Amino acid sequence: MQVVGKKILLQNRSVAYKVNKPLLINNYNQQLVATEPISADLVGLPIEVLYRIFDYLDAQTILLSLQYICRRLRDKNITGQSFFPNVTILYLKFHDNWPSDGIEFVSSLIDMSRATTLELCYDRKIDSISDSIGHVGKLFGQAVNVSVLVVFGYRRLYYRFKWEKLCSVIPHHVKHLSISASDPEDMKTILDHLKHLWSIRFQWPTGIISEDKGTCSREIINNLKMKKQNFTYQYDDFELQIWLSNP
């Protein structure tokens, strides 16, 4: 991890001040090195500031800092305090099956009751989508103030989705849903099961041709009209957005 020393002083002056530890710039290789661990000062800084700091520090300093943060995380967990108490948007990406203690780990990191938006992204390699949906349902048991749910995934994964099961774990306090879907029957299932939604956005996965997007959108719109549903809509080559007049 090397950087021209002037760069951090010009662009990251406030960060260097917050760290408040002696910093040396090696004029030979222009590497920024902390003369002592800066870990104590990292706690409480915004995550974007931490990213910038880590970009400009040597590997040894980062390792020392992470060790300290892990100890703080363990101590916070013991006392029942959240390590990041002010997080409102929670983004979870599933690369593999959900770990058995996944919910406990997430709740030790953040105050789940503060979250208002939950974003789920499913990797193409995940084996058990059905199992992960069950855990998401348990997650909602703590995330009681989430009103926005976003679900992303690769197109071929949706053939393995049990849409009824997904809908069954989405609570009534979720009012806005954004989800990748391309099959009209799947989209109808979601609309039929989640009548409490105020808005829903169907995002087209990659690989769907423009003509199919228009046909699919018109089928969903006509289906809602046949049911005399009060709604407004808008669609293009990227998404179909529907605003529902639900109480």
TARA-V224158 format. One record per pair of residues at least 24 apart in sequence whose C-alpha atoms are under 10 Angstrom apart, sorted by the first residue. I is the first residue (numbers start at 1). J is the second residue. Records with the same first field share a line. If there is no record, write none. Layout:
# TARA-V224158
I: J ; J
This chain:
# TARA-V224158
1: 31 ; 32 ; 33 ; 54 ; 55 ; 56 ; 57 ; 58 ; 59
2: 29 ; 30 ; 31 ; 32 ; 33 ; 55 ; 56 ; 57 ; 58 ; 59
3: 29 ; 30 ; 31 ; 32 ; 55 ; 56 ; 57 ; 58
4: 29 ; 30 ; 31 ; 32 ; 56
5: 29 ; 30 ; 31 ; 32 ; 33 ; 56
6: 30 ; 32
7: 56
8: 32 ; 52 ; 53 ; 55 ; 56
12: 49 ; 52 ; 53 ; 56
14: 49
15: 45 ; 49 ; 50 ; 52 ; 53
16: 53
18: 42 ; 45 ; 49
19: 45 ; 53
23: 57
31: 56 ; 57 ; 58
32: 56 ; 57 ; 58
33: 57 ; 58 ; 59 ; 60 ; 61
34: 58 ; 60 ; 61 ; 62
35: 61
36: 61 ; 64
37: 61 ; 62 ; 63 ; 64 ; 65 ; 68
38: 62 ; 64 ; 65 ; 68
39: 63 ; 64 ; 65 ; 66 ; 67 ; 68 ; 69
40: 65 ; 68 ; 69 ; 72
41: 65
42: 66 ; 68 ; 69
43: 68 ; 69 ; 72 ; 83 ; 84
44: 83 ; 84
46: 84
47: 84
73: 108 ; 109
74: 108 ; 109
76: 108 ; 109
77: 104 ; 105 ; 107 ; 108 ; 109
78: 108
79: 108
80: 107 ; 108
81: 107 ; 108 ; 109 ; 110 ; 111
82: 106 ; 107 ; 108 ; 109 ; 110 ; 111 ; 112
83: 107 ; 108 ; 109 ; 110 ; 111
84: 108 ; 109 ; 110 ; 111 ; 112
85: 109 ; 110 ; 111 ; 112 ; 113 ; 114 ; 115
86: 110 ; 111 ; 112 ; 113 ; 114 ; 115
87: 111 ; 112 ; 113 ; 114 ; 115 ; 116 ; 117
88: 112 ; 113 ; 114 ; 115 ; 116 ; 117 ; 118 ; 145 ; 146
89: 114 ; 115 ; 116 ; 117 ; 118 ; 119 ; 146 ; 148
90: 114 ; 115 ; 116 ; 117 ; 118 ; 119 ; 120 ; 143 ; 146 ; 149
91: 117 ; 118 ; 119 ; 120 ; 121 ; 150 ; 151
92: 118 ; 119 ; 120 ; 121 ; 122 ; 151
93: 119 ; 120 ; 121 ; 122 ; 123 ; 151 ; 152 ; 153
94: 120 ; 121 ; 122 ; 123 ; 124 ; 125 ; 126 ; 127 ; 129 ; 132 ; 153
95: 121 ; 122 ; 123 ; 124 ; 125 ; 126 ; 127
96: 122 ; 123 ; 124 ; 125 ; 126 ; 127 ; 128 ; 129 ; 132
97: 125 ; 126 ; 127 ; 128 ; 129 ; 130 ; 131 ; 132
98: 126 ; 127 ; 128 ; 129 ; 131 ; 132 ; 133 ; 134 ; 135 ; 136
99: 132 ; 135
100: 135
102: 135 ; 139
103: 135 ; 136 ; 138 ; 139 ; 142
104: 139
106: 139
107: 139 ; 142 ; 143
111: 142 ; 143
112: 139 ; 140 ; 141 ; 142 ; 143 ; 144 ; 145 ; 146
113: 140 ; 141 ; 142 ; 143 ; 144 ; 145 ; 146
114: 142 ; 143 ; 144 ; 145 ; 146
115: 142 ; 143 ; 144 ; 145 ; 146 ; 147 ; 148
116: 143 ; 144 ; 145 ; 146 ; 147 ; 148 ; 149 ; 173 ; 174
117: 143 ; 145 ; 146 ; 147 ; 148 ; 149 ; 150 ; 174 ; 176
118: 143 ; 146 ; 147 ; 148 ; 149 ; 150 ; 151 ; 174 ; 177
119: 148 ; 149 ; 150 ; 151 ; 152 ; 177 ; 178 ; 179
120: 149 ; 150 ; 151 ; 152 ; 153 ; 179
121: 150 ; 151 ; 152 ; 153 ; 154
122: 151 ; 152 ; 153 ; 154 ; 157 ; 158
123: 152 ; 153 ; 154 ; 157
124: 153 ; 154 ; 155 ; 156 ; 157
125: 154 ; 157
126: 157
127: 157 ; 160
128: 160 ; 161
129: 157 ; 158 ; 160 ; 161 ; 162 ; 166
130: 160 ; 161 ; 162 ; 163 ; 165 ; 166
132: 166
133: 161 ; 162 ; 163 ; 165 ; 166 ; 167 ; 168 ; 169 ; 170
134: 165 ; 166 ; 168 ; 169
135: 169
136: 166 ; 169 ; 170
137: 165 ; 166 ; 167 ; 168 ; 169 ; 170 ; 171
138: 169
139: 169
140: 169 ; 170 ; 171 ; 173 ; 174
141: 169 ; 171
143: 173
144: 171 ; 172 ; 173 ; 174
145: 173 ; 174
146: 171 ; 172 ; 173 ; 174 ; 175 ; 176
147: 171 ; 172 ; 173 ; 174 ; 175 ; 176 ; 177 ; 197
148: 173 ; 174 ; 175 ; 176 ; 177 ; 178 ; 197 ; 199 ; 200
149: 174 ; 175 ; 176 ; 177 ; 178 ; 179 ; 200
150: 176 ; 177 ; 178 ; 179 ; 180 ; 200 ; 201
151: 177 ; 178 ; 179 ; 180 ; 181 ; 202 ; 203
152: 178 ; 179 ; 180 ; 181 ; 203 ; 205
153: 179 ; 180 ; 181 ; 205
154: 180 ; 181 ; 205 ; 206
155: 180 ; 181 ; 182 ; 204 ; 205 ; 206 ; 207 ; 208
156: 205
158: 182 ; 183 ; 186
159: 183 ; 186
161: 186
162: 186
163: 187 ; 189 ; 190 ; 193
164: 189 ; 190 ; 192 ; 193 ; 194
166: 190 ; 193
167: 191 ; 192 ; 193 ; 194
168: 193 ; 194
170: 194
171: 196 ; 197
172: 196 ; 197
173: 197
174: 198 ; 199
175: 199 ; 200 ; 246
176: 200 ; 201 ; 243
177: 201 ; 202 ; 241
178: 202 ; 203 ; 239 ; 240 ; 241
179: 203 ; 204 ; 205 ; 239
180: 204 ; 205 ; 206 ; 239
181: 205 ; 239 ; 240
182: 206 ; 208 ; 212 ; 213 ; 216 ; 217 ; 239
183: 212 ; 213 ; 216
184: 213 ; 215 ; 216 ; 217 ; 218 ; 219 ; 220 ; 223
185: 216 ; 219 ; 220
187: 216 ; 217 ; 220
188: 219 ; 220 ; 223 ; 224
191: 220 ; 224
192: 224
195: 244 ; 245 ; 246 ; 247
196: 244 ; 245 ; 246 ; 247
197: 242 ; 243 ; 244 ; 245 ; 246 ; 247
198: 231 ; 242 ; 243 ; 244 ; 245 ; 246 ; 247
199: 231 ; 232 ; 233 ; 241 ; 242 ; 243 ; 244 ; 245 ; 246
200: 233 ; 240 ; 241 ; 242 ; 243 ; 244
201: 233 ; 234 ; 235 ; 239 ; 240 ; 241 ; 242 ; 243
202: 235 ; 238 ; 239 ; 240 ; 241 ; 242
203: 235 ; 236 ; 237 ; 238 ; 239 ; 240 ; 241
204: 236 ; 237 ; 238 ; 239 ; 240
205: 238 ; 239
206: 238
208: 237 ; 238
209: 237
210: 236 ; 237 ; 238
211: 237
212: 237
213: 237 ; 238 ; 239 ; 240
214: 239 ; 240
216: 240
217: 241
